[in-house]
Amino acid sequence: MHNNRPDVLNDMPLAAAPRREKLEGGKRFVMSSPFQPAGDQPTAIAELAGGVREGERNQVLLGAT
């Protein structure tokens, strides 16, 4: 049951929700597409993927349409 009343929301402690145990053995995420990267997309993909591997928490992709 959810309580979305603004007068009650502020009284709820944020840390009250128990953390769930990490589940292991799930399905691996695999992305596939019939399209190939073009133009500057391969460079952008490589830079974003590198940031993920290096632990970057915040990245911005500019000019995406």
N, CA, C and O atoms as a Maestro MAE file, in Angstrom:
{
 s_m_m2io_version
 :::
 2.0.0
}

f_m_ct {
 s_m_title
 :::
 protein
 m_atom[260] {
  # First column is atom index #
  i_m_mmod_type
  r_m_x_coord
  r_m_y_coord
  r_m_z_coord
  i_m_residue_number
  s_m_chain_name
  s_m_pdb_residue_name
  s_m_pdb_atom_name
  i_m_atomic_number
  :::
  1 25 0.851 -1.172 0.000 1 A "MET " " N  " 7
  2 3 0.000 0.000 0.000 1 A "MET " " CA " 6
  3 2 0.896 1.234 0.000 1 A "MET " " C  " 6
  4 15 1.864 1.307 0.756 1 A "MET " " O  " 8
  5 25 0.575 2.179 -0.831 2 A "HIS " " N  " 7
  6 3 1.372 3.394 -0.946 2 A "HIS " " CA " 6
  7 2 0.626 4.557 -0.324 2 A "HIS " " C  " 6
  8 15 -0.600 4.639 -0.410 2 A "HIS " " O  " 8
  9 25 1.358 5.442 0.294 3 A "ASN " " N  " 7
  10 3 0.779 6.642 0.868 3 A "ASN " " CA " 6
  11 2 1.431 7.826 0.182 3 A "ASN " " C  " 6
  12 15 2.604 8.114 0.417 3 A "ASN " " O  " 8
  13 25 0.688 8.507 -0.654 4 A "ASN " " N  " 7
  14 3 1.225 9.635 -1.409 4 A "ASN " " CA " 6
  15 2 0.752 10.971 -0.864 4 A "ASN " " C  " 6
  16 15 0.859 11.993 -1.543 4 A "ASN " " O  " 8
  17 25 0.235 10.974 0.346 5 A "ARG " " N  " 7
  18 3 -0.230 12.230 0.931 5 A "ARG " " CA " 6
  19 2 0.971 13.083 1.303 5 A "ARG " " C  " 6
  20 15 1.822 12.638 2.073 5 A "ARG " " O  " 8
  21 25 1.062 14.315 0.766 6 A "PRO " " N  " 7
  22 3 2.226 15.165 1.044 6 A "PRO " " CA " 6
  23 2 2.399 15.474 2.523 6 A "PRO " " C  " 6
  24 15 3.526 15.656 2.985 6 A "PRO " " O  " 8
  25 25 1.285 15.538 3.288 7 A "ASP " " N  " 7
  26 3 1.407 15.864 4.704 7 A "ASP " " CA " 6
  27 2 2.010 14.712 5.512 7 A "ASP " " C  " 6
  28 15 2.452 14.917 6.643 7 A "ASP " " O  " 8
  29 25 2.030 13.512 4.946 8 A "VAL " " N  " 7
  30 3 2.581 12.354 5.643 8 A "VAL " " CA " 6
  31 2 3.963 11.983 5.093 8 A "VAL " " C  " 6
  32 15 4.794 11.442 5.823 8 A "VAL " " O  " 8
  33 25 4.209 12.267 3.823 9 A "LEU " " N  " 7
  34 3 5.475 11.875 3.195 9 A "LEU " " CA " 6
  35 2 6.692 12.427 3.927 9 A "LEU " " C  " 6
  36 15 7.693 11.726 4.078 9 A "LEU " " O  " 8
  37 25 6.618 13.666 4.381 10 A "ASN " " N  " 7
  38 3 7.776 14.286 5.023 10 A "ASN " " CA " 6
  39 2 8.104 13.663 6.370 10 A "ASN " " C  " 6
  40 15 9.216 13.838 6.868 10 A "ASN " " O  " 8
  41 25 7.170 12.943 6.971 11 A "ASP " " N  " 7
  42 3 7.411 12.319 8.267 11 A "ASP " " CA " 6
  43 2 8.026 10.929 8.142 11 A "ASP " " C  " 6
  44 15 8.426 10.344 9.148 11 A "ASP " " O  " 8
  45 25 8.109 10.393 6.934 12 A "MET " " N  " 7
  46 3 8.636 9.044 6.749 12 A "MET " " CA " 6
  47 2 10.159 9.087 6.650 12 A "MET " " C  " 6
  48 15 10.700 9.824 5.825 12 A "MET " " O  " 8
  49 25 10.859 8.307 7.479 13 A "PRO " " N  " 7
  50 3 12.324 8.282 7.360 13 A "PRO " " CA " 6
  51 2 12.748 7.587 6.073 13 A "PRO " " C  " 6
  52 15 12.215 6.533 5.725 13 A "PRO " " O  " 8
  53 25 13.704 8.178 5.371 14 A "LEU " " N  " 7
  54 3 14.140 7.629 4.093 14 A "LEU " " CA " 6
  55 2 14.862 6.296 4.255 14 A "LEU " " C  " 6
  56 15 14.783 5.444 3.370 14 A "LEU " " O  " 8
  57 25 15.552 6.103 5.348 15 A "ALA " " N  " 7
  58 3 16.327 4.884 5.538 15 A "ALA " " CA " 6
  59 2 15.505 3.749 6.141 15 A "ALA " " C  " 6
  60 15 16.065 2.713 6.499 15 A "ALA " " O  " 8
  61 25 14.196 3.921 6.259 16 A "ALA " " N  " 7
  62 3 13.364 2.909 6.905 16 A "ALA " " CA " 6
  63 2 13.203 1.653 6.053 16 A "ALA " " C  " 6
  64 15 12.981 0.568 6.590 16 A "ALA " " O  " 8
  65 25 13.311 1.788 4.745 17 A "ALA " " N  " 7
  66 3 13.112 0.634 3.868 17 A "ALA " " CA " 6
  67 2 14.313 -0.301 3.985 17 A "ALA " " C  " 6
  68 15 15.452 0.136 3.823 17 A "ALA " " O  " 8
  69 25 14.072 -1.576 4.264 18 A "PRO " " N  " 7
  70 3 15.197 -2.511 4.369 18 A "PRO " " CA " 6
  71 2 15.819 -2.766 3.003 18 A "PRO " " C  " 6
  72 15 15.119 -2.799 1.991 18 A "PRO " " O  " 8
  73 25 17.123 -2.944 2.980 19 A "ARG " " N  " 7
  74 3 17.821 -3.249 1.721 19 A "ARG " " CA " 6
  75 2 17.593 -4.704 1.381 19 A "ARG " " C  " 6
  76 15 17.696 -5.582 2.238 19 A "ARG " " O  " 8
  77 25 17.283 -4.950 0.123 20 A "ARG " " N  " 7
  78 3 17.089 -6.328 -0.316 20 A "ARG " " CA " 6
  79 2 18.433 -6.960 -0.633 20 A "ARG " " C  " 6
  80 15 19.356 -6.293 -1.100 20 A "ARG " " O  " 8
  81 25 18.526 -8.241 -0.376 21 A "GLU " " N  " 7
  82 3 19.742 -8.972 -0.691 21 A "GLU " " CA " 6
  83 2 19.906 -9.055 -2.208 21 A "GLU " " C  " 6
  84 15 18.931 -9.248 -2.934 21 A "GLU " " O  " 8
  85 25 21.141 -8.910 -2.679 22 A "LYS " " N  " 7
  86 3 21.413 -8.980 -4.108 22 A "LYS " " CA " 6
  87 2 21.148 -10.395 -4.610 22 A "LYS " " C  " 6
  88 15 21.618 -11.373 -4.029 22 A "LYS " " O  " 8
  89 25 20.400 -10.486 -5.680 23 A "LEU " " N  " 7
  90 3 20.097 -11.781 -6.266 23 A "LEU " " CA " 6
  91 2 21.185 -12.159 -7.262 23 A "LEU " " C  " 6
  92 15 21.599 -11.331 -8.073 23 A "LEU " " O  " 8
  93 25 21.636 -13.367 -7.208 24 A "GLU " " N  " 7
  94 3 22.660 -13.858 -8.130 24 A "GLU " " CA " 6
  95 2 22.032 -14.852 -9.093 24 A "GLU " " C  " 6
  96 15 20.978 -15.420 -8.807 24 A "GLU " " O  " 8
  97 25 22.670 -15.059 -10.221 25 A "GLY " " N  " 7
  98 3 22.207 -16.068 -11.160 25 A "GLY " " CA " 6
  99 2 21.139 -15.590 -12.119 25 A "GLY " " C  " 6
  100 15 20.489 -16.406 -12.774 25 A "GLY " " O  " 8
  101 25 20.942 -14.282 -12.214 26 A "GLY " " N  " 7
  102 3 19.957 -13.762 -13.155 26 A "GLY " " CA " 6
  103 2 20.460 -13.863 -14.582 26 A "GLY " " C  " 6
  104 15 21.583 -14.303 -14.831 26 A "GLY " " O  " 8
  105 25 19.622 -13.452 -15.508 27 A "LYS " " N  " 7
  106 3 20.017 -13.494 -16.917 27 A "LYS " " CA " 6
  107 2 20.934 -12.323 -17.238 27 A "LYS " " C  " 6
  108 15 20.716 -11.203 -16.775 27 A "LYS " " O  " 8
  109 25 21.945 -12.588 -18.020 28 A "ARG " " N  " 7
  110 3 22.876 -11.552 -18.455 28 A "ARG " " CA " 6
  111 2 22.178 -10.677 -19.491 28 A "ARG " " C  " 6
  112 15 21.482 -11.184 -20.371 28 A "ARG " " O  " 8
  113 25 22.368 -9.352 -19.383 29 A "PHE " " N  " 7
  114 3 21.779 -8.403 -20.317 29 A "PHE " " CA " 6
  115 2 22.571 -8.424 -21.618 29 A "PHE " " C  " 6
  116 15 23.788 -8.236 -21.609 29 A "PHE " " O  " 8
  117 25 21.890 -8.650 -22.729 30 A "VAL " " N  " 7
  118 3 22.517 -8.655 -24.047 30 A "VAL " " CA " 6
  119 2 21.688 -7.770 -24.966 30 A "VAL " " C  " 6
  120 15 20.479 -7.962 -25.095 30 A "VAL " " O  " 8
  121 25 22.331 -6.806 -25.600 31 A "MET " " N  " 7
  122 3 21.634 -5.914 -26.519 31 A "MET " " CA " 6
  123 2 21.984 -6.313 -27.945 31 A "MET " " C  " 6
  124 15 23.149 -6.541 -28.269 31 A "MET " " O  " 8
  125 25 20.972 -6.396 -28.787 32 A "SER " " N  " 7
  126 3 21.226 -6.677 -30.202 32 A "SER " " CA " 6
  127 2 20.353 -5.767 -31.045 32 A "SER " " C  " 6
  128 15 19.259 -5.382 -30.632 32 A "SER " " O  " 8
  129 25 20.840 -5.429 -32.219 33 A "SER " " N  " 7
  130 3 20.128 -4.527 -33.109 33 A "SER " " CA " 6
  131 2 20.539 -4.822 -34.548 33 A "SER " " C  " 6
  132 15 21.682 -5.197 -34.808 33 A "SER " " O  " 8
  133 25 19.605 -4.651 -35.483 34 A "PRO " " N  " 7
  134 3 19.969 -4.849 -36.881 34 A "PRO " " CA " 6
  135 2 20.749 -3.653 -37.451 34 A "PRO " " C  " 6
  136 15 21.187 -3.696 -38.601 34 A "PRO " " O  " 8
  137 25 20.923 -2.595 -36.659 35 A "PHE " " N  " 7
  138 3 21.585 -1.379 -37.129 35 A "PHE " " CA " 6
  139 2 23.043 -1.357 -36.685 35 A "PHE " " C  " 6
  140 15 23.393 -1.943 -35.660 35 A "PHE " " O  " 8
  141 25 23.885 -0.686 -37.447 36 A "GLN " " N  " 7
  142 3 25.294 -0.519 -37.126 36 A "GLN " " CA " 6
  143 2 25.551 0.945 -36.775 36 A "GLN " " C  " 6
  144 15 24.961 1.830 -37.394 36 A "GLN " " O  " 8
  145 25 26.419 1.223 -35.793 37 A "PRO " " N  " 7
  146 3 26.754 2.610 -35.478 37 A "PRO " " CA " 6
  147 2 27.370 3.302 -36.698 37 A "PRO " " C  " 6
  148 15 28.109 2.684 -37.464 37 A "PRO " " O  " 8
  149 25 27.060 4.578 -36.866 38 A "ALA " " N  " 7
  150 3 27.567 5.336 -38.009 38 A "ALA " " CA " 6
  151 2 28.060 6.703 -37.539 38 A "ALA " " C  " 6
  152 15 27.765 7.134 -36.424 38 A "ALA " " O  " 8
  153 25 28.802 7.365 -38.393 39 A "GLY " " N  " 7
  154 3 29.283 8.713 -38.093 39 A "GLY " " CA " 6
  155 2 30.177 8.717 -36.866 39 A "GLY " " C  " 6
  156 15 31.131 7.944 -36.780 39 A "GLY " " O  " 8
  157 25 29.861 9.604 -35.902 40 A "ASP " " N  " 7
  158 3 30.664 9.688 -34.678 40 A "ASP " " CA " 6
  159 2 30.149 8.769 -33.569 40 A "ASP " " C  " 6
  160 15 30.657 8.803 -32.448 40 A "ASP " " O  " 8
  161 25 29.142 7.948 -33.879 41 A "GLN " " N  " 7
  162 3 28.581 7.058 -32.864 41 A "GLN " " CA " 6
  163 2 29.588 6.050 -32.309 41 A "GLN " " C  " 6
  164 15 29.602 5.840 -31.096 41 A "GLN " " O  " 8
  165 25 30.436 5.410 -33.133 42 A "PRO " " N  " 7
  166 3 31.399 4.459 -32.557 42 A "PRO " " CA " 6
  167 2 32.315 5.098 -31.510 42 A "PRO " " C  " 6
  168 15 32.618 4.483 -30.487 42 A "PRO " " O  " 8
  169 25 32.751 6.329 -31.769 43 A "THR " " N  " 7
  170 3 33.609 7.025 -30.810 43 A "THR " " CA " 6
  171 2 32.849 7.319 -29.531 43 A "THR " " C  " 6
  172 15 33.367 7.117 -28.433 43 A "THR " " O  " 8
  173 25 31.609 7.800 -29.673 44 A "ALA " " N  " 7
  174 3 30.792 8.106 -28.497 44 A "ALA " " CA " 6
  175 2 30.527 6.846 -27.677 44 A "ALA " " C  " 6
  176 15 30.597 6.880 -26.448 44 A "ALA " " O  " 8
  177 25 30.228 5.751 -28.341 45 A "ILE " " N  " 7
  178 3 29.973 4.482 -27.648 45 A "ILE " " CA " 6
  179 2 31.214 4.040 -26.888 45 A "ILE " " C  " 6
  180 15 31.124 3.625 -25.732 45 A "ILE " " O  " 8
  181 25 32.364 4.127 -27.531 46 A "ALA " " N  " 7
  182 3 33.617 3.719 -26.889 46 A "ALA " " CA " 6
  183 2 33.917 4.580 -25.664 46 A "ALA " " C  " 6
  184 15 34.348 4.063 -24.633 46 A "ALA " " O  " 8
  185 25 33.692 5.884 -25.771 47 A "GLU " " N  " 7
  186 3 33.959 6.780 -24.644 47 A "GLU " " CA " 6
  187 2 32.998 6.522 -23.491 47 A "GLU " " C  " 6
  188 15 33.413 6.501 -22.333 47 A "GLU " " O  " 8
  189 25 31.722 6.325 -23.796 48 A "LEU " " N  " 7
  190 3 30.746 6.039 -22.742 48 A "LEU " " CA " 6
  191 2 31.037 4.695 -22.075 48 A "LEU " " C  " 6
  192 15 30.980 4.583 -20.850 48 A "LEU " " O  " 8
  193 25 31.346 3.685 -22.872 49 A "ALA " " N  " 7
  194 3 31.653 2.363 -22.318 49 A "ALA " " CA " 6
  195 2 32.910 2.427 -21.451 49 A "ALA " " C  " 6
  196 15 32.971 1.799 -20.394 49 A "ALA " " O  " 8
  197 25 33.908 3.184 -21.900 50 A "GLY " " N  " 7
  198 3 35.123 3.348 -21.104 50 A "GLY " " CA " 6
  199 2 34.834 4.013 -19.770 50 A "GLY " " C  " 6
  200 15 35.392 3.629 -18.742 50 A "GLY " " O  " 8
  201 25 33.967 5.004 -19.788 51 A "GLY " " N  " 7
  202 3 33.580 5.662 -18.538 51 A "GLY " " CA " 6
  203 2 32.896 4.704 -17.580 51 A "GLY " " C  " 6
  204 15 33.134 4.753 -16.373 51 A "GLY " " O  " 8
  205 25 32.051 3.839 -18.109 52 A "VAL " " N  " 7
  206 3 31.382 2.841 -17.268 52 A "VAL " " CA " 6
  207 2 32.415 1.903 -16.651 52 A "VAL " " C  " 6
  208 15 32.358 1.606 -15.458 52 A "VAL " " O  " 8
  209 25 33.357 1.439 -17.465 53 A "ARG " " N  " 7
  210 3 34.387 0.523 -16.967 53 A "ARG " " CA " 6
  211 2 35.263 1.180 -15.900 53 A "ARG " " C  " 6
  212 15 35.737 0.510 -14.983 53 A "ARG " " O  " 8
  213 25 35.477 2.497 -16.020 54 A "GLU " " N  " 7
  214 3 36.325 3.220 -15.067 54 A "GLU " " CA " 6
  215 2 35.552 3.694 -13.840 54 A "GLU " " C  " 6
  216 15 36.119 4.343 -12.961 54 A "GLU " " O  " 8
  217 25 34.261 3.375 -13.777 55 A "GLY " " N  " 7
  218 3 33.474 3.722 -12.595 55 A "GLY " " CA " 6
  219 2 32.853 5.102 -12.613 55 A "GLY " " C  " 6
  220 15 32.395 5.586 -11.578 55 A "GLY " " O  " 8
  221 25 32.826 5.747 -13.772 56 A "GLU " " N  " 7
  222 3 32.185 7.060 -13.867 56 A "GLU " " CA " 6
  223 2 30.714 6.930 -13.485 56 A "GLU " " C  " 6
  224 15 29.992 6.109 -14.049 56 A "GLU " " O  " 8
  225 25 30.277 7.738 -12.533 57 A "ARG " " N  " 7
  226 3 28.881 7.667 -12.100 57 A "ARG " " CA " 6
  227 2 27.978 8.571 -12.935 57 A "ARG " " C  " 6
  228 15 26.782 8.306 -13.056 57 A "ARG " " O  " 8
  229 25 28.534 9.628 -13.510 58 A "ASN " " N  " 7
  230 3 27.735 10.578 -14.286 58 A "ASN " " CA " 6
  231 2 28.397 10.809 -15.632 58 A "ASN " " C  " 6
  232 15 29.575 11.158 -15.709 58 A "ASN " " O  " 8
  233 25 27.624 10.611 -16.695 59 A "GLN " " N  " 7
  234 3 28.106 10.880 -18.041 59 A "GLN " " CA " 6
  235 2 26.975 11.551 -18.812 59 A "GLN " " C  " 6
  236 15 25.798 11.340 -18.520 59 A "GLN " " O  " 8
  237 25 27.345 12.354 -19.790 60 A "VAL " " N  " 7
  238 3 26.356 13.055 -20.605 60 A "VAL " " CA " 6
  239 2 26.667 12.804 -22.069 60 A "VAL " " C  " 6
  240 15 27.808 12.955 -22.506 60 A "VAL " " O  " 8
  241 25 25.658 12.424 -22.817 61 A "LEU " " N  " 7
  242 3 25.791 12.258 -24.263 61 A "LEU " " CA " 6
  243 2 25.132 13.468 -24.904 61 A "LEU " " C  " 6
  244 15 23.910 13.609 -24.858 61 A "LEU " " O  " 8
  245 25 25.927 14.335 -25.498 62 A "LEU " " N  " 7
  246 3 25.406 15.558 -26.108 62 A "LEU " " CA " 6
  247 2 25.056 15.325 -27.564 62 A "LEU " " C  " 6
  248 15 25.737 14.571 -28.257 62 A "LEU " " O  " 8
  249 25 24.011 15.960 -28.025 63 A "GLY " " N  " 7
  250 3 23.636 15.911 -29.430 63 A "GLY " " CA " 6
  251 2 22.933 14.644 -29.852 63 A "GLY " " C  " 6
  252 15 22.871 14.351 -31.046 63 A "GLY " " O  " 8
  253 25 22.404 13.885 -28.917 64 A "ALA " " N  " 7
  254 3 21.692 12.647 -29.272 64 A "ALA " " CA " 6
  255 2 20.321 12.984 -29.833 64 A "ALA " " C  " 6
  256 15 19.562 13.744 -29.232 64 A "ALA " " O  " 8
  257 25 20.014 12.416 -30.981 65 A "THR " " N  " 7
  258 3 18.685 12.630 -31.567 65 A "THR " " CA " 6
  259 2 18.059 11.301 -31.901 65 A "THR " " C  " 6
  260 15 16.937 11.256 -32.405 65 A "THR " " O  " 8
  :::
 }
 m_bond[259] {
  # First column is bond index #
  i_m_from
  i_m_to
  i_m_order
  :::
  1 1 2 1
  2 2 3 1
  3 3 4 2
  4 3 5 1
  5 5 6 1
  6 6 7 1
  7 7 8 2
  8 7 9 1
  9 9 10 1
  10 10 11 1
  11 11 12 2
  12 11 13 1
  13 13 14 1
  14 14 15 1
  15 15 16 2
  16 15 17 1
  17 17 18 1
  18 18 19 1
  19 19 20 2
  20 19 21 1
  21 21 22 1
  22 22 23 1
  23 23 24 2
  24 23 25 1
  25 25 26 1
  26 26 27 1
  27 27 28 2
  28 27 29 1
  29 29 30 1
  30 30 31 1
  31 31 32 2
  32 31 33 1
  33 33 34 1
  34 34 35 1
  35 35 36 2
  36 35 37 1
  37 37 38 1
  38 38 39 1
  39 39 40 2
  40 39 41 1
  41 41 42 1
  42 42 43 1
  43 43 44 2
  44 43 45 1
  45 45 46 1
  46 46 47 1
  47 47 48 2
  48 47 49 1
  49 49 50 1
  50 50 51 1
  51 51 52 2
  52 51 53 1
  53 53 54 1
  54 54 55 1
  55 55 56 2
  56 55 57 1
  57 57 58 1
  58 58 59 1
  59 59 60 2
  60 59 61 1
  61 61 62 1
  62 62 63 1
  63 63 64 2
  64 63 65 1
  65 65 66 1
  66 66 67 1
  67 67 68 2
  68 67 69 1
  69 69 70 1
  70 70 71 1
  71 71 72 2
  72 71 73 1
  73 73 74 1
  74 74 75 1
  75 75 76 2
  76 75 77 1
  77 77 78 1
  78 78 79 1
  79 79 80 2
  80 79 81 1
  81 81 82 1
  82 82 83 1
  83 83 84 2
  84 83 85 1
  85 85 86 1
  86 86 87 1
  87 87 88 2
  88 87 89 1
  89 89 90 1
  90 90 91 1
  91 91 92 2
  92 91 93 1
  93 93 94 1
  94 94 95 1
  95 95 96 2
  96 95 97 1
  97 97 98 1
  98 98 99 1
  99 99 100 2
  100 99 101 1
  101 101 102 1
  102 102 103 1
  103 103 104 2
  104 103 105 1
  105 105 106 1
  106 106 107 1
  107 107 108 2
  108 107 109 1
  109 109 110 1
  110 110 111 1
  111 111 112 2
  112 111 113 1
  113 113 114 1
  114 114 115 1
  115 115 116 2
  116 115 117 1
  117 117 118 1
  118 118 119 1
  119 119 120 2
  120 119 121 1
  121 121 122 1
  122 122 123 1
  123 123 124 2
  124 123 125 1
  125 125 126 1
  126 126 127 1
  127 127 128 2
  128 127 129 1
  129 129 130 1
  130 130 131 1
  131 131 132 2
  132 131 133 1
  133 133 134 1
  134 134 135 1
  135 135 136 2
  136 135 137 1
  137 137 138 1
  138 138 139 1
  139 139 140 2
  140 139 141 1
  141 141 142 1
  142 142 143 1
  143 143 144 2
  144 143 145 1
  145 145 146 1
  146 146 147 1
  147 147 148 2
  148 147 149 1
  149 149 150 1
  150 150 151 1
  151 151 152 2
  152 151 153 1
  153 153 154 1
  154 154 155 1
  155 155 156 2
  156 155 157 1
  157 157 158 1
  158 158 159 1
  159 159 160 2
  160 159 161 1
  161 161 162 1
  162 162 163 1
  163 163 164 2
  164 163 165 1
  165 165 166 1
  166 166 167 1
  167 167 168 2
  168 167 169 1
  169 169 170 1
  170 170 171 1
  171 171 172 2
  172 171 173 1
  173 173 174 1
  174 174 175 1
  175 175 176 2
  176 175 177 1
  177 177 178 1
  178 178 179 1
  179 179 180 2
  180 179 181 1
  181 181 182 1
  182 182 183 1
  183 183 184 2
  184 183 185 1
  185 185 186 1
  186 186 187 1
  187 187 188 2
  188 187 189 1
  189 189 190 1
  190 190 191 1
  191 191 192 2
  192 191 193 1
  193 193 194 1
  194 194 195 1
  195 195 196 2
  196 195 197 1
  197 197 198 1
  198 198 199 1
  199 199 200 2
  200 199 201 1
  201 201 202 1
  202 202 203 1
  203 203 204 2
  204 203 205 1
  205 205 206 1
  206 206 207 1
  207 207 208 2
  208 207 209 1
  209 209 210 1
  210 210 211 1
  211 211 212 2
  212 211 213 1
  213 213 214 1
  214 214 215 1
  215 215 216 2
  216 215 217 1
  217 217 218 1
  218 218 219 1
  219 219 220 2
  220 219 221 1
  221 221 222 1
  222 222 223 1
  223 223 224 2
  224 223 225 1
  225 225 226 1
  226 226 227 1
  227 227 228 2
  228 227 229 1
  229 229 230 1
  230 230 231 1
  231 231 232 2
  232 231 233 1
  233 233 234 1
  234 234 235 1
  235 235 236 2
  236 235 237 1
  237 237 238 1
  238 238 239 1
  239 239 240 2
  240 239 241 1
  241 241 242 1
  242 242 243 1
  243 243 244 2
  244 243 245 1
  245 245 246 1
  246 246 247 1
  247 247 248 2
  248 247 249 1
  249 249 250 1
  250 250 251 1
  251 251 252 2
  252 251 253 1
  253 253 254 1
  254 254 255 1
  255 255 256 2
  256 255 257 1
  257 257 258 1
  258 258 259 1
  259 259 260 2
  :::
 }
}
